[in-house]
Amino acid sequence: MAVRFLSVLVFAMICHSSLAQTSARVLKSKGRKAIIEVTSGERFQPGDELEIRFADEVGSNSYSSSLVGGRANSIAGDFAFTQSSIKTERDNVPSTDSQSSNFVFSGRYGWNSGLYEFGPQVSYDGATVDGENISSMRLGGFFEYNFIEANRPGVELVPTTGVSFEYLSATLDSSSGTGIGLSVFVGGKYYILSDSLAFTGFLTINQDTITYANNRKDSSQTTGLRVGLAQYY
């Protein structure tokens, strides 16, 4: 069965182009599974799948490769320890500067094309600034670019950079407010436990602007370290 499959595969590759020759050989086979080395023509990556389509006329056969299995989608959770510099402005009152430290908890769902990852995310954080308790819920999305190596099955270390944009709903003691947040981050994913479970780590820089109902506006710049786990499937 493996020999028959290889024969069909090689025939489809040869018919794909009249200008190029494609050859392959079986390195190892067991039942209906085979490890095939393509010695010329297309280059494939771990996780690619070959799909052969037959037409009525000889010579119109074709094949294609696509990313499948293992890392097409992800569910991730993480927390970040951050340091913030906050500028507070009120009507008819000089602006003040303050500092805060807090934890941020995040969860997200992602789609992975190999080179790019994107999807929705939700976050929660709380802090105490000048004796006042501030908490916020964040809803938005993220976009990641995987450089050096695409995020495919078989790749263990994936350096990554990205951005996220969030809508904020904040509570300051008895007052509520809304705002926006923008983050830039760089780090990576390391598949130390399995080919589908990754440890994630990122350095982040975040800019938030929140306007409260009591005519108060907070502008903060935050830096921190974000770590967590991402399960791919």
C-alpha positions in Angstrom: 0.0 0.0 0.0 2.9 2.4 0.8 4.5 1.6 -2.6 1.2 2.3 -4.4 0.7 5.6 -2.5 4.3 6.7 -3.4 3.7 5.9 -7.0 0.6 8.0 -7.1 2.3 10.8 -5.3 5.3 10.9 -7.6 3.1 10.7 -10.7 1.1 13.7 -9.4 4.2 15.7 -8.7 5.7 15.0 -12.2 2.5 16.0 -13.9 2.2 19.2 -11.9 4.6 21.0 -14.2 6.0 20.2 -17.6 9.0 22.4 -16.9 10.2 20.8 -13.7 11.0 17.3 -12.6 10.2 16.1 -9.1 11.6 12.9 -7.6 11.1 11.3 -4.2 12.1 8.2 -2.3 10.7 6.3 0.7 13.0 6.3 3.7 10.8 4.2 5.9 7.4 2.7 5.7 4.9 0.8 8.0 1.5 -0.1 6.8 -0.2 2.9 5.2 2.4 5.3 6.7 5.7 6.3 5.0 8.5 8.8 5.5 9.2 10.3 2.0 12.1 12.4 1.0 11.5 14.8 -1.9 14.8 15.2 -3.6 13.8 18.0 -5.9 11.0 20.4 -6.4 8.8 21.7 -3.5 10.2 22.2 0.0 8.0 21.0 2.9 8.0 21.6 6.6 7.0 19.3 9.5 3.2 19.2 9.8 2.6 19.9 6.1 0.0 17.6 4.4 0.1 16.7 0.7 -3.3 16.6 -1.0 -3.6 15.0 -4.5 -6.5 15.9 -6.7 -7.2 14.0 -10.0 -9.0 15.5 -13.0 -10.5 13.8 -16.0 -7.5 14.5 -18.3 -4.0 13.2 -17.8 -1.6 16.0 -17.2 -4.0 18.2 -15.1 -3.3 16.4 -11.8 -2.1 18.7 -9.0 -0.9 18.7 -5.4 -0.7 21.3 -2.7 0.7 21.6 0.9 -1.0 23.2 3.9 -0.4 23.6 7.6 -2.4 21.0 9.5 -2.6 19.4 12.9 -1.0 20.2 16.2 -0.9 24.0 16.2 -3.7 25.4 14.1 -5.5 26.9 17.2 -4.5 27.8 20.8 -5.9 28.6 24.2 -3.5 30.5 26.5 -3.4 32.0 30.0 -0.7 34.1 31.7 0.0 36.6 34.3 2.3 39.7 34.3 4.0 41.6 37.1 4.1 45.2 36.1 5.5 48.6 37.2 3.5 51.7 36.1 4.2 55.4 36.0 0.8 57.2 36.2 0.0 60.8 35.4 -3.3 62.0 36.9 -5.2 65.1 35.7 -8.3 66.7 37.2 -10.2 69.8 36.4 -8.7 73.0 37.9 -6.1 70.9 39.8 -2.4 70.5 38.9 -1.5 67.1 37.5 0.3 64.6 39.8 2.6 61.7 39.1 2.6 58.4 41.0 3.9 54.8 40.8 2.2 51.4 41.2 3.0 47.7 41.1 0.4 45.1 40.2 -0.5 41.7 38.6 -2.4 41.3 35.4 -4.2 38.1 34.5 -5.0 37.3 30.9 -6.7 34.7 28.8 -6.9 34.4 25.0 -7.8 32.3 22.0 -5.7 32.3 18.9 -5.6 31.2 15.3 -2.1 30.1 14.0 -1.1 30.3 10.4 2.5 29.4 11.2 4.0 32.9 10.7 1.1 34.9 12.2 -1.1 34.4 15.2 -4.1 36.5 16.2 -7.4 36.4 18.2 -9.4 37.8 21.1 -8.2 38.3 24.6 -9.5 39.3 28.0 -7.5 40.6 31.0 -8.0 41.8 34.6 -5.7 43.9 36.8 -5.9 45.7 40.1 -3.6 48.2 41.8 -3.5 50.7 44.6 -2.5 54.3 43.6 -2.1 56.9 46.3 -4.3 55.0 48.7 -7.1 54.5 46.0 -8.0 51.0 44.7 -8.1 50.7 40.9 -9.3 47.6 39.0 -10.0 47.2 35.3 -11.4 44.6 32.9 -9.9 44.6 29.5 -11.4 43.2 26.2 -9.5 43.3 22.9 -7.4 41.4 20.5 -3.8 40.5 19.8 -1.5 39.9 16.8 1.8 38.0 16.9 4.5 37.6 14.4 6.7 34.5 14.7 10.1 35.2 13.3 13.2 33.1 12.5 11.0 29.9 12.6 7.3 29.6 11.9 5.2 28.1 14.6 4.8 24.6 13.2 4.8 21.1 14.8 8.4 20.0 15.3 9.7 23.5 16.1 10.6 23.8 19.8 11.6 27.5 20.2 9.5 30.2 18.5 10.8 33.8 18.9 7.8 36.2 18.8 6.9 39.8 18.8 3.4 41.4 18.7 0.9 44.0 19.7 -2.5 44.0 21.5 -5.3 46.6 21.7 -7.8 46.6 24.5 -10.9 48.4 25.6 -10.8 49.1 29.3 -13.7 49.3 31.9 -12.2 50.6 35.1 -13.4 51.2 38.7 -11.7 53.7 41.0 -13.2 53.4 44.5 -16.8 54.6 43.9 -16.1 56.1 40.4 -16.1 54.3 37.1 -14.3 55.0 33.8 -13.5 53.7 30.4 -10.4 53.9 28.2 -8.1 52.2 25.7 -4.8 50.3 26.1 -2.1 49.5 23.6 0.7 47.0 24.3 3.9 46.0 22.4 5.7 42.8 23.5 8.6 40.6 22.5 9.6 37.2 23.7 8.8 33.7 22.6 7.2 30.3 23.0 9.1 27.2 24.2 7.6 23.7 23.7 9.5 22.2 26.6 6.8 19.8 27.8 5.3 18.5 24.5 4.9 19.4 20.9 1.6 21.2 21.7 2.0 22.7 25.1 4.2 25.8 25.2 5.7 27.9 28.0 5.4 31.6 27.0 7.4 34.6 28.2 7.3 38.2 27.0 8.6 41.6 28.0 5.8 44.1 27.6 5.4 47.9 27.3 1.8 49.2 27.7 0.2 52.6 27.3 -3.2 53.2 28.9 -5.6 56.1 29.0 -8.6 56.1 31.3 -11.2 58.8 31.8 -13.4 58.6 34.9 -16.9 60.1 35.6 -15.5 62.4 38.2 -13.5 64.4 35.6 -10.3 62.5 36.4 -8.0 61.2 33.6 -5.2 58.8 34.2 -2.4 58.2 31.6 0.0 55.4 32.5 3.0 53.8 30.9 3.6 50.2 32.1 6.5 47.8 31.7 6.5 44.2 32.9 7.2 40.5 32.4 4.4 38.2 31.2 4.7 34.4 31.6 2.2 31.6 31.1 1.2 28.5 29.2 -0.4 28.0 25.7 -2.1 24.8 24.6 -2.2 24.2 20.9 -4.4 21.8 19.0 
